[in-house]
Amino acid sequence: MTGRTTAQWQALDSSHYLHPFTDFKALAAEGARVIERAEGVYLHDSEGRKILDGMAGLWCVNVGYGRRELAEAAYRQMQELPYYNSFFKSAHPPAIELAARLARLTPPQFSRVFFSGSGSEANDTIIRMVRRYWDLMGEPGRQVIISRENAYHGSTVGGASLGGMSAMHSQGGLPIPGIEHIEQPYWYENGIDLSPAEYGLRAASRLAECIERIGPQRVAAFIGEPIQGAGGVIIPPETYWPEIQRICRHYGILLIADEVVCGFGRTGRWFGCEHFGFEPDLMTLAKGITSGYQPLGAVMVGDRVAEVLVEQGGEFFHGYTYSGHPVACAVALANLDILEQDGLVDRVREDIGPYLQEGWRSLAEHPLVGEARGVGLIGALELVAHKPSRTFFRDRGRVGTICRDHCFANGLVMRAVRDTMIISPPLVISRAEVDELVDKARRCLDLTARDIGLVGAS
Ligand code: PXG
């Protein structure tokens, strides 16, 4: 779908299209960047520019762009059965096959799945499901779900309430009742006086404090992203998740891993909980489940919960028109074929992940970078005003935006969250493309340092 000039696209866009998470008026003044096609790890815009996509779309295009197998799977399924629902005692082969495949791929406590159209919807399902579980267990007072500040769990009323972003809560009367937020495990900002291991335990202890404050008999579950993605690639110390799991088990509350970003290979394991060594009762999946080629979300329901819902629950009054959409499920199956047959998850763990991390960490020597951190194919750089004292810039977000704009202008998508620069490239990225990513990132850090007059930068 081409044939218009950039200016024509932009005029039509600003007249009619309300973009997500966007200041509409400001975008209309600037004009959107129009991406017309993509191949491998590269985007091509309407000006003919080729841009290395360091974010895999929005953390999702794990197998890279232009995979014919996925297009063909969608085409075949659309001809065979483009849509049918799974309500009213119906089912269809793609959803059944995908459910069984996910039960095989996920950790052993999972044998059942509930499908949705997105990660936000999946988290809304989880709110309903965990509250229902405790009703059925004869403890209807257990309604509260504990989450974390700066978490991202989606943008529906339920998902945004679980999330801990204050800007989102300030619009539309959020969060809904029964959601609490504790400190995020952000060692670089909050752990100054402690080692990472000590800080991980202290951050986890906030959960126990919160449970005690609310009353354990009122708490249903704790939810967290193994690594906070949209919040700025916050990677908890190794001590954090085992301690969170210990606290959840001590109080008998459910543990939910939101694997929307970490799932399907990002950390070098299939799921982030496997990287950090904990066993959730429920998992949220989306994004990498189809590599973004189709919208699909899912809730993996652990046996502890599933057995109660199935054996004692009766009808669960919940579902979506597109729960288990046949085309999305067929594409997910083809996507999982690629991940498995090409050994992409092992490749992240053993080859390209360590290679990227080595290059990425070399950026820590840059005068602007206070910390370079990462796992597998996810990474972050903290841009700071003063490295030894970990002093952030006063007007947080300004310098990150300058850097992000230089990246776009120089052919690299690297996101800024406040002044944290983040990457999450497709899992198929080659060594030469990693070199290009790191070189471009370094060049843009130099340009940013020059713009803000940082002494010692080139
Ligand atoms: N959980 C997590 C951990 C996510 O990252 C969702 C749930 C919601 O998924 P849907 O499919 O409803 O978007 C997400 C989505 C960003 C950004 O700015 C991140 C997401 C979405 C939009 C923007 O990094 N993640």
Residues whose N, C-alpha, C, O or C-beta is under 5 A from the ligand:
A	BS01	PXG	S118 G119 S120 E121 Y152 H153 G154 E225 G229 A230 D258 V260 V261 A286
